[in-house]
Amino acid sequence: MRKLAAALAVSLAPVFAFAAYPDRPIKLIVPWAAGGDTDVIYRTFAPLMQKHLGGTIVIANVGGASASADVHLRDGQSFRVSAEQPGQDAPPACTNVGPAPPAPTPTPAAPTPTPTQSPVPSPSPGPSPSPAPTPSPAPSPSPAPSPSPQPQPTELVPDVVGQTFEAAKARLQSRGFAVNRRDVESEGAAGIVVVQDPGANEIAAPGSTVTLSVSKGMTVDGATVYTSTGCGSCHTFSAAGSTGTVGPNLDTSTKTTPAVEAQVRNGSGAMPAYADELSDEEIAAVAAYVVQNRTG
């Protein structure tokens, strides 16, 4: 380490041969980040160099392209260092491009004879190992054939209108249908099925629901509701003796009781809605009156 410090001092000595040099702190530019190996080396040598040179040395870490620029070196007080190359005995070099006297011409050293060495024969390569056989892929299983679509079973809905609810329910369930009961105003006797949906002999899937409208007995007269609301002025209906032509002919209508109720309640086309004028019982009564007494 003392040898390296002395070498650095000697390399700077020609500069200091002039007048009172250095006249201010010397900047030693280390082109690596602070804390690195090269930075630690020069910070270790700085006190020794100050002792030999008689001046203060300031370490400056300058990275990137700025470290290689000569602009830092033109004041004669700044020096740039570089790391020692592998395999060389020379200490790290200092570079200065400021004013300096010419260096003495070194005496060339005698060339060192290079001993001749016999080439070491390369070992003969052994036989290449045979590649392992690649296993054949297992055959993919054939996909199972898709089942052919089966036709959906159907069943004719039997006619249960006019039967008691219990009898109608038993008959429908024997055919595989579910039964839903709906009590309505009707002129028929209480407990008698007056309307069914789906209708008689219609095709339906087993397990589907058949809604049975069952009479609650006469409590509201559907004919009275028909007349009092002025239905006859718009409809032809033989049971009521009306011959109106504004609306459809009720004798030939095919609407179910629930459909007639919905039309009376909500209106349709030129027909006004009666939800605010008639009670649910009155709407059910007039609907049952129309469906049970049409002639078509």
C-alpha positions in Angstrom: 0.0 0.0 0.0 2.9 2.4 0.8 4.4 1.5 -2.6 1.1 2.5 -4.3 1.0 5.8 -2.4 4.6 6.6 -3.3 3.9 5.8 -7.0 0.9 8.2 -7.0 3.0 10.9 -5.3 5.8 10.4 -7.9 3.3 10.7 -10.8 2.2 14.0 -9.4 5.6 15.3 -8.5 6.5 17.0 -11.9 3.4 19.1 -11.5 4.4 20.3 -8.1 8.0 21.3 -9.3 6.6 24.7 -10.3 6.4 27.5 -7.8 4.1 27.1 -4.7 2.1 24.1 -5.8 -0.5 23.1 -4.8 -1.9 26.5 -3.9 -5.4 25.1 -3.0 -6.9 21.6 -2.3 -6.3 19.0 -5.0 -9.4 17.3 -6.3 -9.0 13.5 -7.0 -11.9 12.4 -9.3 -13.0 8.8 -8.7 -15.3 7.7 -11.5 -17.2 5.3 -9.3 -19.9 5.6 -6.6 -18.9 6.3 -3.0 -18.4 3.2 -0.9 -17.2 1.0 -3.8 -13.9 -0.9 -3.8 -12.0 1.7 -5.9 -13.5 4.6 -3.8 -12.3 2.9 -0.6 -8.8 2.4 -1.9 -8.3 6.0 -2.8 -9.8 7.3 0.4 -7.3 5.1 2.2 -4.4 6.5 0.3 -5.5 10.1 0.5 -3.8 10.8 3.9 -0.5 9.3 2.7 -0.6 11.3 -0.5 -1.3 14.5 1.5 1.8 13.7 3.6 4.0 13.4 0.6 2.5 16.3 -1.4 2.0 18.8 1.4 -1.5 19.7 0.4 -5.1 18.7 1.0 -6.7 16.1 -1.2 -10.5 16.0 -1.7 -12.1 12.9 -3.1 -14.9 13.6 -5.7 -17.1 10.8 -6.9 -18.3 11.5 -10.5 -20.2 8.8 -12.3 -21.4 8.4 -15.9 -20.1 10.3 -18.9 -19.2 13.3 -16.7 -16.4 11.2 -15.2 -14.6 10.9 -18.6 -15.0 14.6 -19.6 -11.7 16.5 -19.4 -13.5 19.7 -18.3 -12.8 18.6 -14.7 -9.0 18.4 -15.3 -8.2 21.8 -16.9 -7.5 23.7 -13.8 -4.2 21.8 -13.0 -5.6 21.0 -9.5 -7.8 18.0 -10.5 -6.8 14.5 -11.3 -8.8 11.5 -12.5 -8.0 8.0 -11.4 -8.7 4.6 -13.0 -8.7 1.1 -11.6 -5.8 -1.3 -12.0 -6.3 -3.7 -14.9 -6.2 -7.5 -14.0 -2.7 -9.0 -14.6 -0.8 -5.7 -14.3 1.7 -4.8 -11.5 1.3 -1.1 -12.0 -0.6 0.9 -9.4 -3.8 2.8 -10.3 -3.0 5.6 -12.7 -3.8 9.3 -12.2 -4.6 11.4 -15.2 -4.3 15.2 -15.5 -4.6 17.3 -18.6 -3.7 20.6 -16.9 -0.3 22.3 -17.3 2.7 20.0 -16.6 6.3 19.8 -17.6 7.3 17.1 -20.1 8.1 13.8 -18.5 11.5 12.2 -18.9 11.8 9.6 -21.6 11.9 6.2 -20.0 14.7 3.7 -20.9 13.1 0.8 -22.8 13.4 -2.5 -20.9 14.9 -5.6 -22.6 12.3 -8.0 -23.9 11.8 -11.0 -21.7 12.0 -14.3 -23.7 8.8 -16.2 -23.7 9.3 -19.9 -22.9 8.0 -22.3 -25.5 5.4 -24.7 -24.3 4.2 -27.8 -25.9 0.5 -27.8 -26.6 -1.5 -30.0 -24.3 -3.4 -32.5 -26.4 -7.2 -32.3 -26.0 -8.9 -35.4 -24.6 -10.6 -37.5 -27.2 -14.4 -37.2 -26.9 -16.1 -40.3 -25.8 -19.0 -41.9 -27.7 -22.2 -39.8 -27.6 -24.9 -41.4 -25.5 -27.8 -42.8 -27.4 -30.9 -40.8 -27.0 -33.6 -42.3 -24.8 -36.5 -43.7 -26.9 -39.5 -41.4 -27.0 -42.6 -43.2 -25.6 -45.5 -43.4 -28.0 -48.5 -41.4 -26.9 -51.4 -43.3 -25.5 -54.4 -43.5 -27.9 -57.2 -41.1 -27.1 -60.4 -42.7 -26.0 -63.2 -42.5 -28.6 -65.9 -40.1 -27.6 -69.1 -41.7 -26.5 -71.9 -41.3 -29.0 -74.4 -38.6 -28.2 -77.8 -39.9 -27.2 -80.5 -39.4 -29.7 -83.2 -36.9 -28.6 -86.2 -38.6 -27.2 -89.7 -37.3 -28.1 -91.4 -35.5 -25.2 -94.5 -37.3 -24.0 -97.8 -35.6 -24.3 -101.3 -36.2 -23.0 -104.8 -35.0 -23.8 -106.4 -33.0 -21.0 -109.7 -34.6 -20.1 -113.0 -32.6 -20.0 -113.8 -32.0 -16.3 -116.2 -29.0 -16.6 -119.4 -29.7 -14.7 -117.8 -32.1 -12.3 -117.2 -31.5 -8.6 -113.8 -30.3 -7.8 -112.8 -33.5 -6.0 -113.9 -35.7 -8.9 -112.2 -33.5 -11.5 -109.0 -33.4 -9.4 -108.8 -37.2 -9.1 -109.3 -37.6 -12.8 -106.6 -35.1 -13.8 -104.1 -36.6 -11.3 -104.7 -40.1 -12.7 -103.4 -38.7 -16.1 -100.3 -37.2 -14.5 -101.4 -33.6 -14.2 -101.1 -31.2 -11.2 -104.2 -29.4 -10.2 -104.6 -25.7 -9.2 -108.0 -24.5 -7.7 -109.4 -21.1 -8.3 -112.7 -20.1 -6.7 -114.9 -17.7 -8.8 -118.3 -16.2 -8.9 -120.6 -18.2 -11.0 -124.3 -19.0 -11.6 -123.6 -22.7 -11.1 -123.8 -24.6 -7.9 -121.0 -24.1 -5.3 -118.1 -26.6 -5.7 -118.7 -27.3 -9.4 -115.9 -26.8 -12.0 -117.1 -24.1 -14.4 -113.8 -23.5 -16.4 -110.6 -25.4 -16.9 -107.3 -24.2 -18.3 -105.9 -25.9 -20.5 -109.3 -26.7 -22.0 -110.7 -30.1 -22.7 -108.8 -32.3 -25.2 -105.9 -29.9 -25.5 -102.4 -31.4 -25.5 -100.2 -30.9 -22.5 -97.1 -32.5 -21.1 -97.6 -34.8 -18.1 -96.7 -33.0 -14.9 -98.0 -29.7 -16.1 -100.7 -27.8 -14.1 -104.4 -27.6 -15.0 -106.2 -24.7 -13.3 -109.8 -25.4 -12.4 -112.2 -22.5 -11.8 -114.7 -23.7 -9.2 -118.0 -21.9 -8.5 -118.5 -20.3 -5.2 -122.2 -20.2 -5.8 -124.3 -17.3 -6.9 -123.5 -14.2 -4.8 -123.1 -11.6 -7.6 -125.3 -11.8 -10.7 -123.1 -11.6 -13.8 -126.0 -10.7 -16.0 -126.8 -7.7 -13.8 -123.2 -6.5 -14.0 -123.2 -7.0 -17.8 -126.3 -4.8 -18.1 -125.4 -2.2 -15.5 -122.0 -1.4 -17.1 -123.5 -1.0 -20.6 -121.7 -3.9 -22.1 -124.6 -4.6 -24.5 -124.1 -1.3 -26.2 -120.8 -2.5 -27.6 -121.2 -6.3 -27.9 -123.5 -8.8 -29.5 -124.5 -11.4 -26.8 -127.5 -13.6 -27.2 -127.9 -14.4 -23.5 -128.3 -10.8 -22.7 -130.2 -9.9 -25.9 -127.6 -7.3 -26.9 -126.6 -6.5 -30.5 -123.8 -3.9 -30.2 -121.2 -3.9 -33.0 -118.5 -1.7 -31.6 -116.7 -4.5 -29.8 -116.3 -8.2 -30.7 -119.2 -10.7 -30.8 -119.2 -12.4 -27.5 -121.2 -15.4 -28.8 -118.2 -16.4 -31.0 -115.4 -15.5 -28.5 -113.0 -18.3 -27.5 -111.4 -16.5 -24.6 -111.1 -18.3 -21.3 -112.6 -17.0 -18.1 -109.2 -15.7 -16.8 -108.6 -13.9 -20.2 -112.1 -12.3 -20.1 -111.5 -11.1 -16.5 -108.1 -9.6 -17.5 -109.8 -7.7 -20.4 -112.6 -6.4 -18.2 -110.1 -5.3 -15.5 -107.5 -3.7 -17.7 -109.4 -2.8 -20.9 -108.2 -3.4 -24.4 -108.5 -1.2 -27.5 -111.7 0.8 -27.4 -112.9 -1.1 -24.3 -112.2 0.9 -21.1 -110.7 -0.6 -17.9 -113.2 -1.4 -15.1 -110.7 -2.1 -12.3 -111.7 1.1 -10.5 -115.5 0.7 -11.1 -116.1 -3.1 -10.4 -115.0 -5.3 -7.5 -113.0 -8.5 -8.1 -116.3 -10.5 -7.4 -118.2 -8.4 -10.0 -115.5 -8.8 -12.6 -115.3 -12.6 -12.0 -119.1 -12.8 -12.2 -119.5 -11.0 -15.5 -116.6 -13.0 -17.0 -118.2 -16.3 -15.9 -121.5 -15.1 -17.3 -120.1 -14.5 -20.7 -118.0 -17.7 -20.9 -120.8 -20.0 -19.7 -123.6 -18.5 -21.9 -122.0 -17.8 -25.3 -123.4 -19.8 -28.2 -120.5 -20.0 -30.5 
